[in-house]
Amino acid sequence: MKIAELLKEKVSYSFEFFPPKTEAASSELEKQVGELADLKPSYVSVTCGAGGSTRNRTEELVLKLNQELGIPAVPHLTCVGQTRSDLRTSIEQYRDSGVKNILALRGDPPKGESAFIPPKDGLSYAAELVSLIREIGDFGIGVAGYPEGHPETSDKLKDLDYLKQKVDAGADLIITQLFFDNRDFYDFKERCEIVGINVPIIAGIMPILSRKGVERMCGMCGSRVPADLLKKIYNAPNDDLRKIGVDWAVEQCVDLLKNKVDGIHFYTLNKSQATRHIFEQL
Ligand SMILES: Cc1cc2nc3c(=O)[nH]c(=O)nc-3n(C[C@H](O)[C@H](O)[C@H](O)COP(=O)(O)OP(=O)(O)OC[C@H]3O[C@@H](n4cnc5c(N)ncnc54)[C@H](O)[C@@H]3O)c2cc1C
């Protein structure tokens, strides 16, 4: 089922995983996925590593989760390091394996490179990937949205125009970058309405686990940590911020649900415990 159709019936809860690199990480992930599957998420998604480095492992994990869990698994597909023809092959494989939804992304540059350079015969923007997916199959297509703007585009109005281009190309769902202040999300939703973006917008939530983790993630994606949260993080006696992270995420989720959010997407970082605790408290 397409995620956008599922959202007509209920608020979605989804979990994001990344493909494991080693045998040990693989068995650990199996355990984590099993635990989270008990919570009956609406769907799960599988990232494609920076630089498209995990493409095959993303495909393997998506097919495995689809077959074994009976829960829709959504692959993240990126344009990095791929020609149009490579992308076409991946999309056809997903179509032929019964995958119904794809998250279409431009992708982060490979390790060591600071800017995205479109490969020869490749695509420059996620909007082009959305058009290619639409050409190949009847998929549900998600795209990334940035409540605080994408770090590469300082003009926030332009950024929204580009998001609209992705929706006009055929995306039927937006999943947002993680954010810690719901006001950024509500403002983003309103701005989307103003420019005529009318597809469901799923809120991206990441429970903070450690000081290092939050610094790394925010460094990468540019999300703002509000002063209230920052105070809690820096006043915590050690690096283990699980309780602070879970409590903050619970507050965010309760408020989002009160404000009729379409769905909540948890960046699990392949760790089930924090997400489970959030669920218990909701
Ligand atoms: C939910 C979610 C999941 C993600 N999963 C992954 C993943 O699995 N793997 C990974 O590598 N990365 C992932 N990312 C990160 C994402 O790939 C990066 O943020 C990337 O830098 C941009 O991808 P995009 O799809 O938003 O690109 P685009 O929508 O193409 O935008 C990229 C930049 O170009 C600008 N732009 C867009 N169109 C135009 C145009 N026509 N002219 C000029 N400028 C334009 C935008 O404003 C933006 O600054 C994810 C992000 C989110 C929110």
The ligand as a MOL file (V3000), in Angstrom:
LIG
                    3D

  0  0  0     0  0            999 V3000
M  V30 BEGIN CTAB
M  V30 COUNTS 53 58 0 0 0
M  V30 BEGIN ATOM
M  V30 1 C 13.8780 11.9450 5.8320 0
M  V30 2 C 15.2780 12.0850 5.2880 0
M  V30 3 C 15.9820 10.9360 4.9300 0
M  V30 4 C 17.2760 11.0320 4.4050 0
M  V30 5 N 17.9460 9.8910 4.0450 0
M  V30 6 C 19.1690 9.9700 3.4900 0
M  V30 7 C 19.8600 8.7880 3.0430 0
M  V30 8 O 19.3740 7.6740 3.2010 0
M  V30 9 N 21.0780 8.9360 2.4590 0
M  V30 10 C 21.6670 10.1690 2.2840 0
M  V30 11 O 22.7680 10.2390 1.7060 0
M  V30 12 N 21.0450 11.2980 2.6900 0
M  V30 13 C 19.8140 11.2280 3.2880 0
M  V30 14 N 19.1600 12.3780 3.6850 0
M  V30 15 C 19.8630 13.6640 3.5710 0
M  V30 16 C 19.7110 14.2990 2.1750 0
M  V30 17 O 20.1870 13.4290 1.1770 0
M  V30 18 C 20.5090 15.5920 2.1970 0
M  V30 19 O 19.9010 16.5330 3.0260 0
M  V30 20 C 20.8540 16.1820 0.8320 0
M  V30 21 O 21.8210 17.1980 1.0560 0
M  V30 22 C 19.6830 16.8010 0.0750 0
M  V30 23 O 18.8160 15.8500 -0.3890 0
M  V30 24 P 17.3730 16.2740 -0.9890 0
M  V30 25 O 16.7560 15.0380 -1.4670 0
M  V30 26 O 16.6400 17.1020 -0.0370 0
M  V30 27 O 17.8690 17.1470 -2.2360 0
M  V30 28 P 17.1720 18.2410 -3.1570 0
M  V30 29 O 15.7270 18.3570 -2.8910 0
M  V30 30 O 17.6170 17.9500 -4.5410 0
M  V30 31 O 17.8640 19.5890 -2.6420 0
M  V30 32 C 19.2860 19.6800 -2.5180 0
M  V30 33 C 19.6890 21.1330 -2.4530 0
M  V30 34 O 19.5280 21.7330 -3.7440 0
M  V30 35 C 18.6050 22.8140 -3.7100 0
M  V30 36 N 17.8060 22.7000 -4.9320 0
M  V30 37 C 16.8220 21.8220 -5.2010 0
M  V30 38 N 16.3640 21.9990 -6.4590 0
M  V30 39 C 17.0870 23.0030 -7.0100 0
M  V30 40 C 17.1010 23.6410 -8.2770 0
M  V30 41 N 16.2470 23.3140 -9.2350 0
M  V30 42 N 17.9950 24.6530 -8.4960 0
M  V30 43 C 18.8790 25.0230 -7.5180 0
M  V30 44 N 18.9070 24.4460 -6.2850 0
M  V30 45 C 18.0300 23.4580 -6.0330 0
M  V30 46 C 17.7940 22.6160 -2.4120 0
M  V30 47 O 17.3170 23.8320 -1.8950 0
M  V30 48 C 18.8320 21.9860 -1.5010 0
M  V30 49 O 19.6760 22.9820 -0.9610 0
M  V30 50 C 17.8780 12.3150 4.2370 0
M  V30 51 C 17.1720 13.4700 4.6150 0
M  V30 52 C 15.8950 13.3600 5.1350 0
M  V30 53 C 15.1550 14.6100 5.5440 0
M  V30 END ATOM
M  V30 BEGIN BOND
M  V30 1 1 1 2
M  V30 2 1 2 3
M  V30 3 2 2 52
M  V30 4 2 3 4
M  V30 5 1 4 5
M  V30 6 1 4 50
M  V30 7 2 5 6
M  V30 8 1 6 7
M  V30 9 1 6 13
M  V30 10 2 7 8
M  V30 11 1 7 9
M  V30 12 1 9 10
M  V30 13 2 10 11
M  V30 14 1 10 12
M  V30 15 2 12 13
M  V30 16 1 13 14
M  V30 17 1 14 15
M  V30 18 1 14 50
M  V30 19 1 15 16
M  V30 20 1 16 17
M  V30 21 1 16 18
M  V30 22 1 18 19
M  V30 23 1 18 20
M  V30 24 1 20 21
M  V30 25 1 20 22
M  V30 26 1 22 23
M  V30 27 1 23 24
M  V30 28 2 24 25
M  V30 29 1 24 26
M  V30 30 1 24 27
M  V30 31 1 27 28
M  V30 32 2 28 29
M  V30 33 1 28 30
M  V30 34 1 28 31
M  V30 35 1 31 32
M  V30 36 1 32 33
M  V30 37 1 33 34
M  V30 38 1 33 48
M  V30 39 1 34 35
M  V30 40 1 35 36
M  V30 41 1 35 46
M  V30 42 1 36 37
M  V30 43 1 36 45
M  V30 44 2 37 38
M  V30 45 1 38 39
M  V30 46 1 39 40
M  V30 47 2 39 45
M  V30 48 1 40 41
M  V30 49 2 40 42
M  V30 50 1 42 43
M  V30 51 2 43 44
M  V30 52 1 44 45
M  V30 53 1 46 47
M  V30 54 1 46 48
M  V30 55 1 48 49
M  V30 56 2 50 51
M  V30 57 1 51 52
M  V30 58 1 52 53
M  V30 END BOND
M  V30 END CTAB
M  END
